[in-house]
Amino acid sequence: MSVRPRASREFVFTSESVSEGHPDKVCDLIADSILDAHLAGDRNARVACEVLCKGGDVVLAGEITSAATVDAASIARDVIRRIGYTDPDESFNADGVSIRELITLQAREIGSAVQGAAGAPQGAGDQGLMFGYATDETPERMPLPIFLAHRLSTQLAKDRHVERVAWLRPDAKTQVSVRYRDGRPVQVETVLVSTQHSSAVSQPGIEAFVREDLLPRALGEWFRREIVVIANPSGSFVVGGPSADAGVTGRKIIVDTYGGFARHGGGAFSGKDPSKVDRSGAYFCRWVARKIVGSGLARQAEVQVSYAIGRAEPVSTMVETFGTGDPVAAKRFVDQQDFSPAGIAKQLDLLQPIYAKTNYGHFGRPGLPWES
Protein backbone atom coordinates (compact mmCIF):
# COMPACT_ATOMS: atom_id res chain seq x y z
CA MET A 1 0.00 0.00 0.00
CA SER A 2 1.05 3.59 -0.56
CA VAL A 3 2.57 5.53 2.32
CA ARG A 4 0.96 8.70 0.97
CA PRO A 5 -2.46 10.12 1.97
CA ARG A 6 -5.48 8.78 0.10
CA ALA A 7 -6.62 10.77 -2.93
CA SER A 8 -10.04 11.50 -1.40
CA ARG A 9 -8.60 13.42 1.54
CA GLU A 10 -7.79 17.11 1.73
CA PHE A 11 -4.32 17.66 3.11
CA VAL A 12 -1.25 19.89 3.00
CA PHE A 13 2.01 18.27 1.89
CA THR A 14 5.46 19.83 2.40
CA SER A 15 8.78 19.20 0.64
CA GLU A 16 12.17 20.87 0.94
CA SER A 17 15.13 21.61 -1.29
CA VAL A 18 18.66 22.74 -0.50
CA SER A 19 21.11 24.81 -2.52
CA GLU A 20 24.41 23.73 -4.02
CA GLY A 21 26.11 25.52 -1.11
CA HIS A 22 24.46 23.39 1.56
CA PRO A 23 27.23 21.31 3.21
CA ASP A 24 25.76 17.95 2.17
CA LYS A 25 25.21 19.13 -1.40
CA VAL A 26 28.77 20.44 -1.63
CA CYS A 27 29.85 16.88 -0.89
CA ASP A 28 27.41 15.37 -3.39
CA LEU A 29 28.63 17.69 -6.13
CA ILE A 30 32.30 16.95 -5.43
CA ALA A 31 31.61 13.20 -5.49
CA ASP A 32 29.65 13.35 -8.76
CA SER A 33 32.26 15.61 -10.37
CA ILE A 34 34.96 13.06 -9.52
CA LEU A 35 32.71 10.34 -10.96
CA ASP A 36 32.21 12.35 -14.17
CA ALA A 37 35.96 12.83 -14.57
CA HIS A 38 36.52 9.08 -14.36
CA LEU A 39 33.70 8.26 -16.79
CA ALA A 40 35.05 10.85 -19.23
CA GLY A 41 38.32 8.91 -19.35
CA ASP A 42 37.03 5.37 -18.82
CA ARG A 43 33.40 4.40 -19.50
CA ASN A 44 33.95 1.20 -17.52
CA ALA A 45 35.26 2.92 -14.38
CA ARG A 46 33.99 1.57 -11.09
CA VAL A 47 33.48 4.49 -8.74
CA ALA A 48 32.09 4.71 -5.21
CA CYS A 49 33.22 8.10 -3.93
CA GLU A 50 32.30 9.55 -0.53
CA VAL A 51 33.08 13.10 0.62
CA LEU A 52 33.07 14.82 4.00
CA CYS A 53 33.51 18.59 4.47
CA LYS A 54 33.91 20.47 7.76
CA GLY A 55 35.60 23.78 8.40
CA GLY A 56 38.88 23.85 6.53
CA ASP A 57 39.00 20.09 5.90
CA VAL A 58 37.77 17.97 3.01
CA VAL A 59 38.01 14.17 3.04
CA LEU A 60 37.73 12.19 -0.20
CA ALA A 61 37.15 8.50 0.49
CA GLY A 62 35.84 5.38 -1.18
CA GLU A 63 36.78 2.79 -3.77
CA ILE A 64 37.67 3.58 -7.39
CA THR A 65 39.00 1.27 -10.09
CA SER A 66 39.58 3.24 -13.28
CA ALA A 67 41.93 3.54 -16.24
CA ALA A 68 41.51 7.33 -16.16
CA THR A 69 44.00 9.64 -14.48
CA VAL A 70 42.04 12.02 -12.29
CA ASP A 71 43.27 14.74 -9.93
CA ALA A 72 40.49 14.42 -7.36
CA ALA A 73 41.84 17.19 -5.11
CA SER A 74 41.90 19.70 -7.97
CA ILE A 75 38.35 18.73 -8.92
CA ALA A 76 37.22 19.29 -5.34
CA ARG A 77 38.78 22.75 -5.22
CA ASP A 78 37.23 23.68 -8.56
CA VAL A 79 33.77 22.60 -7.40
CA ILE A 80 34.10 24.59 -4.17
CA ARG A 81 35.21 27.64 -6.19
CA ARG A 82 32.35 27.33 -8.71
CA ILE A 83 29.79 27.06 -5.93
CA GLY A 84 31.08 30.34 -4.54
CA TYR A 85 33.14 29.52 -1.46
CA THR A 86 36.10 31.78 -2.21
CA ASP A 87 36.27 34.13 0.79
CA PRO A 88 39.70 33.65 2.43
CA ASP A 89 38.27 34.92 5.72
CA GLU A 90 36.08 31.81 5.92
CA SER A 91 37.60 28.49 7.03
CA PHE A 92 35.95 26.72 4.09
CA ASN A 93 37.28 28.29 0.89
CA ALA A 94 38.52 26.78 -2.36
CA ASP A 95 42.17 27.76 -2.02
CA GLY A 96 42.49 27.28 1.73
CA VAL A 97 40.92 23.90 2.47
CA SER A 98 43.11 20.93 3.35
CA ILE A 99 42.20 17.86 1.29
CA ARG A 100 42.86 14.32 2.47
CA GLU A 101 42.41 11.39 0.06
CA LEU A 102 41.41 7.98 1.41
CA ILE A 103 40.61 6.21 -1.86
CA THR A 104 41.44 2.58 -2.58
CA LEU A 105 40.65 0.17 -5.41
CA GLN A 106 37.25 -1.50 -5.55
CA ALA A 107 37.18 -4.73 -3.53
CA ARG A 108 38.14 -7.70 -5.71
CA GLU A 109 35.12 -9.74 -4.57
CA ILE A 110 32.71 -6.96 -5.57
CA GLY A 111 34.43 -6.50 -8.93
CA SER A 112 34.23 -10.23 -9.63
CA ALA A 113 30.57 -10.41 -8.64
CA VAL A 114 29.66 -7.50 -10.92
CA GLN A 115 31.74 -8.66 -13.88
CA GLY A 116 30.89 -12.34 -13.61
CA ALA A 117 32.47 -15.15 -15.59
CA ALA A 118 33.54 -14.71 -19.19
CA GLY A 119 30.46 -14.18 -21.34
CA ALA A 120 28.14 -13.84 -18.35
CA PRO A 121 25.91 -10.76 -18.07
CA GLN A 122 26.96 -7.94 -15.76
CA GLY A 123 25.62 -8.44 -12.25
CA ALA A 124 24.23 -5.89 -9.84
CA GLY A 125 26.87 -4.07 -7.80
CA ASP A 126 24.93 -4.58 -4.59
CA GLN A 127 21.69 -5.90 -3.18
CA GLY A 128 18.89 -3.48 -2.48
CA LEU A 129 15.53 -2.06 -3.44
CA MET A 130 14.79 1.04 -5.51
CA PHE A 131 11.70 3.09 -6.34
CA GLY A 132 10.69 5.40 -9.14
CA TYR A 133 7.64 7.65 -9.23
CA ALA A 134 5.77 9.84 -11.70
CA THR A 135 2.58 11.90 -11.59
CA ASP A 136 0.68 13.99 -14.11
CA GLU A 137 0.21 16.92 -11.72
CA THR A 138 3.09 18.82 -13.37
CA PRO A 139 4.41 18.67 -16.96
CA GLU A 140 7.69 17.41 -15.50
CA ARG A 141 5.83 14.43 -13.98
CA MET A 142 6.92 15.50 -10.50
CA PRO A 143 4.99 16.20 -7.28
CA LEU A 144 4.38 19.94 -7.07
CA PRO A 145 5.89 20.57 -3.57
CA ILE A 146 9.39 19.31 -4.40
CA PHE A 147 9.25 20.78 -7.89
CA LEU A 148 8.55 24.28 -6.56
CA ALA A 149 11.04 23.91 -3.70
CA HIS A 150 13.75 23.13 -6.28
CA ARG A 151 12.64 26.13 -8.37
CA LEU A 152 13.15 28.39 -5.38
CA SER A 153 16.60 27.08 -4.44
CA THR A 154 17.72 27.10 -8.08
CA GLN A 155 16.56 30.70 -8.51
CA LEU A 156 18.42 31.76 -5.37
CA ALA A 157 21.62 30.32 -6.85
CA LYS A 158 21.03 31.99 -10.21
CA ASP A 159 20.43 35.37 -8.56
CA ARG A 160 23.66 34.97 -6.61
CA HIS A 161 25.83 33.83 -9.53
CA VAL A 162 24.75 36.71 -11.80
CA GLU A 163 25.04 39.13 -8.85
CA ARG A 164 21.42 40.15 -9.16
CA VAL A 165 21.26 40.12 -5.35
CA ALA A 166 24.61 41.14 -3.90
CA TRP A 167 24.02 39.94 -0.33
CA LEU A 168 23.15 36.31 -1.16
CA ARG A 169 25.64 33.63 -0.09
CA PRO A 170 25.86 29.95 -1.15
CA ASP A 171 24.10 28.05 1.65
CA ALA A 172 20.28 27.94 1.53
CA LYS A 173 17.19 25.82 2.19
CA THR A 174 13.69 26.17 0.81
CA GLN A 175 10.41 24.53 1.80
CA VAL A 176 7.03 24.57 0.08
CA SER A 177 3.68 23.44 1.52
CA VAL A 178 0.92 22.64 -1.01
CA ARG A 179 -2.75 22.01 -0.32
CA TYR A 180 -4.25 18.98 -2.10
CA ARG A 181 -7.93 18.32 -2.65
CA ASP A 182 -9.25 15.09 -4.18
CA GLY A 183 -5.72 14.07 -5.01
CA ARG A 184 -4.82 17.23 -6.94
CA PRO A 185 -2.79 20.31 -5.88
CA VAL A 186 -4.97 23.40 -5.55
CA GLN A 187 -2.74 26.09 -4.03
CA VAL A 188 0.55 26.87 -2.31
CA GLU A 189 -0.08 27.52 1.37
CA THR A 190 3.33 28.33 2.89
CA VAL A 191 6.87 29.01 1.66
CA LEU A 192 9.92 28.91 3.91
CA VAL A 193 13.27 30.28 2.72
CA SER A 194 16.42 30.29 4.83
CA THR A 195 19.38 31.73 2.99
CA GLN A 196 22.91 32.59 4.00
CA HIS A 197 23.61 36.28 3.54
CA SER A 198 26.15 39.02 4.09
CA SER A 199 25.96 41.31 7.09
CA ALA A 200 24.76 44.11 4.81
CA VAL A 201 21.11 42.99 4.86
CA SER A 202 18.56 42.67 7.67
CA GLN A 203 16.02 39.93 8.23
CA PRO A 204 13.13 42.22 7.17
CA GLY A 205 15.05 43.00 3.98
CA ILE A 206 15.43 39.30 3.23
CA GLU A 207 11.73 38.71 3.85
CA ALA A 208 10.80 41.57 1.51
CA PHE A 209 13.03 40.12 -1.22
CA VAL A 210 11.50 36.66 -0.83
CA ARG A 211 7.90 37.92 -0.78
CA GLU A 212 8.04 40.61 -3.46
CA ASP A 213 10.79 39.42 -5.80
CA LEU A 214 11.75 35.76 -5.48
CA LEU A 215 8.33 34.14 -5.10
CA PRO A 216 6.60 35.71 -8.13
CA ARG A 217 9.48 34.67 -10.38
CA ALA A 218 10.05 31.18 -8.98
CA LEU A 219 6.46 30.06 -8.35
CA GLY A 220 5.00 31.39 -11.60
CA GLU A 221 1.32 30.47 -11.93
CA TRP A 222 1.31 29.08 -8.39
CA PHE A 223 2.16 32.44 -6.83
CA ARG A 224 -0.55 34.29 -4.90
CA ARG A 225 -0.31 37.18 -2.46
CA GLU A 226 -1.94 35.20 0.34
CA ILE A 227 0.92 32.69 0.64
CA VAL A 228 2.35 32.59 4.15
CA VAL A 229 6.02 33.57 3.84
CA ILE A 230 8.65 32.63 6.42
CA ALA A 231 12.12 34.01 5.71
CA ASN A 232 15.23 33.28 7.78
CA PRO A 233 13.20 32.52 10.93
CA SER A 234 16.39 31.98 12.97
CA GLY A 235 17.42 35.58 12.30
CA SER A 236 21.04 36.06 11.25
CA PHE A 237 22.52 33.47 8.86
CA VAL A 238 25.90 35.03 7.99
CA VAL A 239 28.09 32.03 8.75
CA GLY A 240 27.01 28.99 6.76
CA GLY A 241 28.13 26.12 4.59
CA PRO A 242 30.85 23.73 5.78
CA SER A 243 32.40 26.57 7.79
CA ALA A 244 29.44 26.15 10.15
CA ASP A 245 28.19 22.57 9.70
CA ALA A 246 29.59 19.24 8.55
CA GLY A 247 28.56 17.90 5.17
CA VAL A 248 28.54 14.26 4.02
CA THR A 249 27.67 12.61 0.71
CA GLY A 250 24.25 11.00 0.44
CA ARG A 251 22.38 12.66 3.31
CA LYS A 252 19.77 14.49 1.21
CA ILE A 253 18.14 11.48 -0.47
CA ILE A 254 14.57 12.77 -0.06
CA VAL A 255 15.59 16.12 -1.55
CA ASP A 256 17.23 14.13 -4.38
CA THR A 257 14.04 12.22 -5.21
CA TYR A 258 10.39 13.14 -4.63
CA GLY A 259 10.39 15.24 -1.48
CA GLY A 260 8.77 12.48 0.57
CA PHE A 261 5.76 12.16 -1.75
CA ALA A 262 6.89 8.71 -2.91
CA ARG A 263 9.00 6.04 -1.29
CA HIS A 264 12.79 5.87 -1.45
CA GLY A 265 14.96 2.76 -1.50
CA GLY A 266 17.84 1.98 0.78
CA GLY A 267 20.71 3.77 -0.96
CA ALA A 268 21.94 7.22 -1.90
CA PHE A 269 22.99 8.17 -5.44
CA SER A 270 25.91 10.59 -5.61
CA GLY A 271 29.45 9.39 -6.29
CA LYS A 272 28.35 6.00 -7.64
CA ASP A 273 28.80 4.68 -11.18
CA PRO A 274 25.83 2.97 -12.92
CA SER A 275 26.91 -0.54 -11.87
CA LYS A 276 25.58 0.50 -8.45
CA VAL A 277 21.92 -0.33 -8.93
CA ASP A 278 20.80 1.84 -6.03
CA ARG A 279 21.49 4.66 -8.50
CA SER A 280 20.80 3.20 -11.95
CA GLY A 281 17.87 1.10 -10.74
CA ALA A 282 16.18 4.16 -9.24
CA TYR A 283 16.74 6.07 -12.47
CA PHE A 284 15.23 3.28 -14.54
CA CYS A 285 12.23 2.93 -12.23
CA ARG A 286 11.64 6.67 -12.68
CA TRP A 287 11.91 6.26 -16.49
CA VAL A 288 9.41 3.39 -16.46
CA ALA A 289 7.02 5.29 -14.17
CA ARG A 290 7.18 8.30 -16.51
CA LYS A 291 6.35 6.07 -19.46
CA ILE A 292 3.35 4.62 -17.65
CA VAL A 293 1.98 8.09 -16.86
CA GLY A 294 2.93 9.53 -20.26
CA SER A 295 1.16 6.73 -22.12
CA GLY A 296 -2.04 7.26 -20.14
CA LEU A 297 -1.99 3.93 -18.30
CA ALA A 298 -2.25 5.81 -15.00
CA ARG A 299 -2.11 9.35 -13.60
CA GLN A 300 0.32 8.22 -10.90
CA ALA A 301 2.77 5.33 -10.90
CA GLU A 302 5.33 4.06 -8.41
CA VAL A 303 7.67 1.31 -9.60
CA GLN A 304 9.85 -0.86 -7.34
CA VAL A 305 12.73 -3.17 -8.27
CA SER A 306 15.04 -5.24 -6.05
CA TYR A 307 18.37 -6.95 -6.73
CA ALA A 308 20.84 -9.47 -5.35
CA ILE A 309 24.55 -8.64 -5.67
CA GLY A 310 26.18 -10.30 -8.66
CA ARG A 311 22.91 -11.24 -10.37
CA ALA A 312 21.76 -9.54 -13.54
CA GLU A 313 18.02 -10.15 -13.29
CA PRO A 314 16.05 -8.43 -10.54
CA VAL A 315 14.68 -10.36 -7.61
CA SER A 316 11.31 -8.64 -7.96
CA THR A 317 9.42 -5.79 -9.65
CA MET A 318 6.23 -4.08 -8.58
CA VAL A 319 4.05 -1.18 -9.72
CA GLU A 320 1.39 0.76 -7.81
CA THR A 321 -1.05 3.08 -9.63
CA PHE A 322 -3.00 4.29 -6.56
CA GLY A 323 -6.37 3.74 -8.19
CA THR A 324 -5.59 6.21 -10.99
CA GLY A 325 -5.35 3.83 -13.94
CA ASP A 326 -5.02 0.26 -15.19
CA PRO A 327 -2.74 -1.67 -12.79
CA VAL A 328 -2.75 -4.81 -14.95
CA ALA A 329 -1.61 -2.95 -18.05
CA ALA A 330 0.96 -1.04 -15.98
CA LYS A 331 2.41 -4.30 -14.59
CA ARG A 332 2.47 -5.78 -18.08
CA PHE A 333 4.50 -2.77 -19.24
CA VAL A 334 6.91 -3.14 -16.32
CA ASP A 335 7.39 -6.84 -17.10
CA GLN A 336 8.41 -5.99 -20.67
CA GLN A 337 11.38 -3.87 -19.53
CA ASP A 338 15.00 -4.97 -19.22
CA PHE A 339 15.98 -4.23 -15.61
CA SER A 340 19.45 -5.81 -15.86
CA PRO A 341 22.28 -3.40 -14.96
CA ALA A 342 23.79 -3.62 -18.45
CA GLY A 343 20.36 -3.20 -20.04
CA ILE A 344 19.63 -0.11 -17.97
CA ALA A 345 23.02 1.45 -18.75
CA LYS A 346 22.47 0.85 -22.48
CA GLN A 347 18.82 1.98 -22.54
CA LEU A 348 19.57 5.23 -20.69
CA ASP A 349 23.15 5.75 -21.96
CA LEU A 350 24.43 6.04 -18.41
CA LEU A 351 28.15 5.52 -19.03
CA GLN A 352 28.79 9.21 -19.69
CA PRO A 353 29.79 12.17 -17.50
CA ILE A 354 26.35 13.58 -16.70
CA TYR A 355 26.04 13.20 -12.94
CA ALA A 356 27.16 16.62 -11.73
CA LYS A 357 23.93 17.92 -13.32
CA THR A 358 21.83 16.31 -10.58
CA ASN A 359 22.55 18.76 -7.77
CA TYR A 360 19.05 20.28 -7.63
CA GLY A 361 17.20 16.99 -7.70
CA HIS A 362 17.81 13.90 -9.79
CA PHE A 363 14.32 13.89 -11.30
CA GLY A 364 12.12 16.35 -13.16
CA ARG A 365 15.02 18.19 -14.77
CA PRO A 366 15.61 18.41 -18.53
CA GLY A 367 18.77 17.07 -20.12
CA LEU A 368 18.98 13.86 -18.09
CA PRO A 369 18.41 10.64 -20.08
CA TRP A 370 15.95 9.08 -17.63
CA GLU A 371 13.83 12.24 -18.04
CA SER A 372 13.65 12.04 -21.85
HELIX and SHEET records of a PDB file:
HELIX    1   1 PRO A   23  GLY A   41  1                                  19    
HELIX    2   2 ALA A   72  ILE A   83  1                                  12    
HELIX    3   3 ARG A  108  GLN A  115  1                                   8    
HELIX    4   4 LEU A  144  HIS A  161  1                                  18    
HELIX    5   5 GLN A  203  PHE A  209  1                                   7    
HELIX    6   6 VAL A  210  LEU A  214  3                                   5    
HELIX    7   7 LEU A  215  LEU A  219  1                                   5    
HELIX    8   8 GLY A  220  TRP A  222  5                                   3    
HELIX    9   9 GLY A  241  SER A  243  5                                   3    
HELIX   10  10 ILE A  253  ASP A  256  1                                   4    
HELIX   11  11 VAL A  277  GLY A  294  1                                  18    
HELIX   12  12 PRO A  327  ASP A  335  1                                   9    
HELIX   13  13 PRO A  341  LEU A  348  1                                   8    
HELIX   14  14 TYR A  355  THR A  358  5                                   4    
HELIX   15  15 PRO A  369  GLU A  371  5                                   3    
SHEET    1   A 4 PHE A  11  VAL A  18  0                                        
SHEET    2   A 4 LEU A 168  ARG A 181 -1                                        
SHEET    3   A 4 ARG A 184  HIS A 197 -1                                        
SHEET    4   A 4 VAL A 228  ALA A 231  1                                        
SHEET    1   B 4 SER A  98  THR A 104  0                                        
SHEET    2   B 4 ASP A  57  THR A  65  1                                        
SHEET    3   B 4 ARG A  46  LYS A  54 -1                                        
SHEET    4   B 4 GLY A 247  VAL A 248 -1                                        
SHEET    1   C 3 GLY A 128  THR A 135  0                                        
SHEET    2   C 3 GLN A 300  TYR A 307 -1                                        
SHEET    3   C 3 SER A 316  GLU A 320 -1                                        
END                                                                             
